[in-house]
C-alpha cells in the first residue's frame, strides 16, 4: 500500500466506519445503555458465543439479576443453572466472583477506567476496553476476532494473531484509529463491521466502503488474512455414564477439579481410553456395580464436540436391586441422591441435557 493511501485511510477510517454503523447496526439491548453492569453482562455472555445464541441468555440473566448487587447475592448453582447450555462455564463462575468483588470492594460500582477494570476476575483487556469505552467513553480500542480481521485485511497486517507479540501491534494500530470524540461508537462499529460485512468467509468486498484502500482486496488475500497458523489440538475422550436408578430416585455427582463442567452435575462416570461395551465396563472400570443391579438399557451413542475435545458418550440405565445396594453405591462413590422429578433443578452440561431430552421416558 502506498504512503498516500495509508494516510488517507487512517484519516477517514474512523468516520467511515461510524457512518456505516449508523446505517447498518443491529438493534441490540446492550447498545442502548451506558450502564457498566449491563455492558459487562453482555460482553461476558457474548465471548465465544454468537449474538443469536447469547441474546436469550442475556435477557434471562438481566431479568433474574437486574443489577450487580442481586447478581452478587446469587449462588454458584443458580448462576450455572441459568448459564446451562452456553458453554465455557468458567465464565459464569468468574462473573459471580467479579460481582461479589464489585459489591464488597468497590461499593457496588464498576471501576471507571481500562486499567482498573482489568483487576477484576474474568475481565481481560478486551472486556475492560469494551466497558471503559461504552460506559465511560474512554478512548481505548477493543480487540476481538472481528477487529483483528478488519485491521488485518484493510491495513495489511500480516503478523500471526495467535502469537502474543502480535497483540501490541494490532492494539497500537487500533489506538491510532479510535475516535477521540466517539470511542464507544467506533468500537461498536468496527466489531459490527467484522461481524456483518468483513466476515471470515465470503466477505462483501464488492460493496465495501474500503474497497479502494483495502490491502487484502487489492492483493486477493481475503482468505489468508488474518494470519493464524497455530492449530487447536483436539483430544478424544470416551465417557461411560451409569444412570443409577432406584424407584423414583437417581444418583448424581458434582464435578470437581479443573476439568470441563466444574460445578455441574452428572451421572456416575467412568472414563475409558477407548470405546467400551457394558460387559467390558462391568468387569473392569465399573466392577463395583457387579451384582448390585441390572442393565435396563444402553442409549445410542452421543457425540459431543467442544473446542478442544470431542467426547463420545454412552449412558447405561442401571436399575438397582434394593435400597441397601442403592445406599452402598451412593456412599462408595460419594454421590447425591435426588428425585427424578427434581433433575431439572440441577445445573448440568449440554451433553447430560441431551440425554435427558432423549431418554426422559425411561426415567419417568
Secondary structure, 3 states (H helix, E strand, C coil): CCHHHHHHHHHHHHHHHHHHHHHHCCCCHHHHCCCHHHHHHHHHHCCCCCHHHHHHHHHHHHHHCCCHHHHHCCCHHHHHHHHCCCCCCHHHHHHHHHHHHHHHHCCCCCCCCHHHHCCCCCCCHHHHHHHHHHHHCCCCCCCCHHHHHHHHHHHCCCCCCCCHHHHHHHHHHHHHHCCCCCHHHHHHHHHHHHHHCCCCCCCCHHHCCCCCCCHHHHHCCCCCCCCCCCCCCCEEEEEEEEEEEECCEEEEEECCCCCCCCCCEECEEEEECCCCCHHHHHHCCCHHHCCCEEEEEECCCEEEECCCEEEEEEEEEEEECCHHHHHHHHHHCCCEEEEHHHHHHCCECHHHHHHHHHHHHHHC
